[in-house]
Amino acid sequence: MVEVANQPPPLEPYNLFTTDIVLREAVRREGAGWAETALTALGARFGSPETVALGYAANRNPPVLRNFDRYGHRLDEVEFHPAWHALLTIACEAGLHSSPWARPQTGAHVARAAGTYMLTQIESGVYCPIAMTYGAVPTLRQAPALAEEWLPRIFSPRYDARFVPAGQKQAVLLGMGMTENQGGSDLRTNATRAEPDGEGAFRLYGHKWFMSAPMCDAFLVLARSAGGLSCFLMPRFCRDGSRNALRINRLKDKLGNRSNASSEVEFEGAHAELVGEEGRGIPTIIEMGNYTRLDCCIGSAGLMRQALVQAVHHARHRVAFQRKLVDQPLMENVLADLALESEAATVLALRLARAYDENDAAAQALRRVLTPAAKFWICKRAPCLIVEAMEVLGGAGYIEECILPRLYREAPVNSIWEGSGNVMCLDVLRAIARTPAACEALRAEIECGDARIASSAARLFARLEASASGEEAQARDLVRDLVQTLQAALLVRHAPAPVADAFCAARLGAGGNGGVFGLLPRGLPLRALIERALPAA
């Protein structure tokens, strides 16, 4: 038998929290230091060989649709691999679906963000129902009677996989259905209709082209009533215990996110109850969208972190041309650049999470403009970083036994879900035009007394003030500069000087790095950046 040599040992067990200096610093800085003990335990659980194996198993065994039973009765059920349920159990027990609402305190959204940042590194498919349930709470609160009925089960730190009426369950998860075939992001073209049932509720007729996690216990959906486009809560079971008229036509055959079921559905008079004001469906449900967009940022930052960790771990053990990869100057440049991008994404995502912990006018203005901006840029950077990390491993990074192909397939969904890149950039322009306090909130966040950032900020705010004239074609360029200037300011304020200096030198005024890593200029402490990204144990 051929002896296999010159291969790194498995990166397990390891603690996803204690080995992540940047995450630990951000958790303390952004007000969630009280959660460190719980996050340390969660990081160890996620990094155990058993949990890592669950991620692989859930991804390799995608859900199966069962439309009918053996006698021809409608089922419209989706069966998941046990690994899926095991991972959701871990996530719900950690409160990642609802803890900031169930146990509000300073830094609660930051602590929850840190937990989901680690979850997505193990398997992102289970993040979908977790994110939707988290985001659904503020929307559901606009219907007090429904909130009183549903929130206690949403707040339960349990996972109940049974397909039974919600009233019989210990805990529930919520999904949403907005996208229709003819409109996509243009929600005002939605054609699904809602008709009063004569008993204070509605019946829905129509379809949804994308409805994720169709085994959730209820869904927030948009449909057109007599008063206009409205938001409804549609449970899987009617109040009499019968199955609701939700028909799952098929599951999507997706590029990534394979462990999670995404479906095409039809409503054949499905029971639903109004949430918020009739005719105000988009403003009602948009608050959910803000929180799920935040989760897109967190999820992409987590994917980047896992790709970086895999690349550094491999480079420390793999020998090529008589030297370890990590000791080769050009590879040092690549790894340091990956570490820089990952840190900037993590710092920004956790700072944005803190804005959701704060309720003052400045925080609200900041998250109005920063949520779509951060979603655009962090989610765009993730695929570039992951493919570069894959190249560090070479052929070993291209095969399915490695996690990197899964991360690469996963990365695009966060750009697409909850609004594509163009939608995000146009939303930033609208926020600047319609939220007078947004620019001032950005100024306060960016001001740090650094001459390099002051110069970049002057150019940025001149462009932001001119953006009201409607320069849509340059919106991506503008939003990139906005995010990178803010990332630089955050790093100058909070990171060690070598990190901030490297980011300013490599990103400010240079249009980023064009998607190619390993272009850091001469004279930077590359090894220090790598050691900060993943201490050498």
Buried (B, 14 or more C-beta within 10 A) or exposed (E): EEEEEEEBEEBEBBBBBBBBBBBBBBBBBBBBBBBBEBBBEBBBBBBBEEBBBBBBBBBEBBBEBEBEEEEEEBBBBBBBBEBBBBBBBBBBBBBBBBBBBBEEEBBBBBBBBBBBBBBBBBBBBBBBBBBBBBBBBBBBBBBEEBBEBBBEBBBBBEBBBEBEBBEEBEBBBBBBBBBBEEBBEEBEEBEBBBEEEEEEBBBBBBBBBBBBBBBBBBBBBBBBBEEEBBBBBBBBBBEEEEBBBBBBEEBBEBEBBBBBBBBBBBBEEBBBBBBBBBBBBBEBBBBBBBBBBBBBBBBBBBBBBBBBBBBBBBBBBBEEEEEEBBEBEEBBBBBBBBBBBBBBBBBBBBBBBBBBBBEEEBBBBBBBBBBBBBBBBBBBBBBBBBBBBBBBBEEBBEEEEBBBBBBBBBBBBBBBBBBBBEBBBBBBBBBBBEBEBBBEBBEEBBEBEBEBBEEBBEEBBEBBEEBEEEEEEEBBEBBBBBBBBBBBBBBBBBBBEBBBBBBBBBBBEEEBBEEEBBEBEEEBBBEBBBBBBBEEE
